[in-house]
Amino acid sequence: MRAAVTALELSHFRSHKRARLALDGRPVAIHGPNGAGKTNLIEAVSLLSPGRGMRRAGAEEIARRPERLGWKVWAEIEAEGAPHEIETRAEAGQSRSVQIDGKTVPQVALARVLRVLWLVPSMDRLWIEAAEGRRRFLDRAVLSFDPGHAESVLDYEKAMRERNRLLKDGVRDAHWYGALEGRMAQAGAAIASARRAAIERLMAAQDETETAFPTADLALAYPDDTPEEAEALRAGFAAMRARDMAAGRTLIGPHRADLDALWRAKGVAARDASTGEQKALLISLILANARALAAQGGAPPVLLLDEVAAHLDTRRRAALYDEICALGLQAFMTGTEPGLFDALDDRAQRIEVTETAGVSQIRNET
Ligand SMILES: Nc1ncnc2c1ncn2[C@@H]1O[C@H](COP(=O)(O)OP(=O)(O)OP(=O)(O)O)[C@@H](O)[C@H]1O
């Protein structure tokens, strides 16, 4: 099975006024000077999945300055043998809309067509900073296994926001809480069980032969006491009302879960590993994710690796490229120097991005 973006078109997307790329499914090595528009290009690919993309940007931020007109990303993709067209756009002042094969659909529908995983420089401190980033990282892995996860997360968050408003307003009438807690319990139990299942699959997909990345060695820790039975979770929310009201927010549930990793051979938690090692841990998890999907015969994810190559030593870089090629992944990789991708030879498609007067220019080199 294969999953790849075969054509990509951007209009008024950040520094790209109009750009079109023809892609052949090989990894894509994107090089060019600082500020040329390389990250902007792969951010467009990240918007072929539900949510705000790899920069978590609002639609108005993406609109090309100075015009600030609407923007559009159009892509032709091949997923599990079938071609699809995805178009996502935002008119000026509006939120983004999505069409798949000409039909307007909710954003969450994207997860059923294409799986996209990314590593970006802002994730360098993922293991150290707040749990929210780690939950988001885990949820992307879950989404790749279980596209229904996006709906559960949206349902849960929406009901929780309403419950939190009641708590803040000091509403005591049990009647108002019942229905919201029921919805949170249904969605929350589904989230908890999908996350646990995904962690098991990631652990099972660790590669014993891999040496450059510590996958065989990685123990994922998932501190979360959310019950997987909706009824038990509903009872938990009801029992917590008084304490939650004092805090002004919901104190239990899957929105409080965390993810950590222990590098067993070294005996260190991810947050205590070196910067490069922390990056290697994230790469390991993404590769394990791709392997797990391949193991069940599913389409692998498209990877977006922003400025990853420059941070790896030569041995790890070569190992990453070998693994990407062995798994048949379409990985979009950026770096300032074309030499960073030399070890890929003709196994990758090369793209140069430059900038003239604030407008990005793209050159498809092969
Ligand atoms: N909405 C926008 N309209 C126009 N230009 C934008 C917009 N948002 C960002 N830019 C410009 O895009 C450029 C950054 O592009 P990008 O982040 O893709 O660079 P890059 O090639 O990845 O560079 P680096 O190697 O430094 O990471 C900046 O010059 C920035 O001002």
The ligand as a MOL file (V3000), in Angstrom:
LIG
                    3D

  0  0  0     0  0            999 V3000
M  V30 BEGIN CTAB
M  V30 COUNTS 31 33 0 0 0
M  V30 BEGIN ATOM
M  V30 1 N 1.2490 35.3650 5.7010 0
M  V30 2 C 2.4250 35.5850 5.1260 0
M  V30 3 N 2.5260 36.3410 4.0050 0
M  V30 4 C 3.7260 36.5620 3.4080 0
M  V30 5 N 4.8860 36.0650 3.8510 0
M  V30 6 C 4.8440 35.3050 4.9660 0
M  V30 7 C 3.6160 35.0130 5.6600 0
M  V30 8 N 3.9090 34.2430 6.7370 0
M  V30 9 C 5.2450 34.0550 6.7150 0
M  V30 10 N 5.8050 34.6890 5.6730 0
M  V30 11 C 7.2280 34.7800 5.3000 0
M  V30 12 O 7.7150 33.5130 4.9450 0
M  V30 13 C 9.1120 33.4850 5.2470 0
M  V30 14 C 9.4650 32.2540 6.0750 0
M  V30 15 O 9.2600 31.1610 5.3100 0
M  V30 16 P 9.6380 29.7350 5.9110 0
M  V30 17 O 9.3750 29.6790 7.3710 0
M  V30 18 O 8.9690 28.7600 5.0290 0
M  V30 19 O 11.2010 29.7720 5.6900 0
M  V30 20 P 12.2280 28.5730 5.5450 0
M  V30 21 O 12.6080 28.4530 4.1230 0
M  V30 22 O 11.6700 27.3530 6.1930 0
M  V30 23 O 13.4310 29.1770 6.3720 0
M  V30 24 P 14.3980 28.6070 7.5100 0
M  V30 25 O 15.4510 27.8440 6.8020 0
M  V30 26 O 14.9290 29.8620 8.1020 0
M  V30 27 O 13.5550 27.8160 8.4470 0
M  V30 28 C 9.4410 34.6750 6.0940 0
M  V30 29 O 10.1570 35.6010 5.3050 0
M  V30 30 C 8.0850 35.2020 6.4840 0
M  V30 31 O 8.0790 36.5960 6.6390 0
M  V30 END ATOM
M  V30 BEGIN BOND
M  V30 1 1 1 2
M  V30 2 1 2 3
M  V30 3 2 2 7
M  V30 4 2 3 4
M  V30 5 1 4 5
M  V30 6 2 5 6
M  V30 7 1 6 7
M  V30 8 1 6 10
M  V30 9 1 7 8
M  V30 10 2 8 9
M  V30 11 1 9 10
M  V30 12 1 10 11
M  V30 13 1 11 12
M  V30 14 1 11 30
M  V30 15 1 12 13
M  V30 16 1 13 14
M  V30 17 1 13 28
M  V30 18 1 14 15
M  V30 19 1 15 16
M  V30 20 2 16 17
M  V30 21 1 16 18
M  V30 22 1 16 19
M  V30 23 1 19 20
M  V30 24 2 20 21
M  V30 25 1 20 22
M  V30 26 1 20 23
M  V30 27 1 23 24
M  V30 28 2 24 25
M  V30 29 1 24 26
M  V30 30 1 24 27
M  V30 31 1 28 29
M  V30 32 1 28 30
M  V30 33 1 30 31
M  V30 END BOND
M  V30 END CTAB
M  END
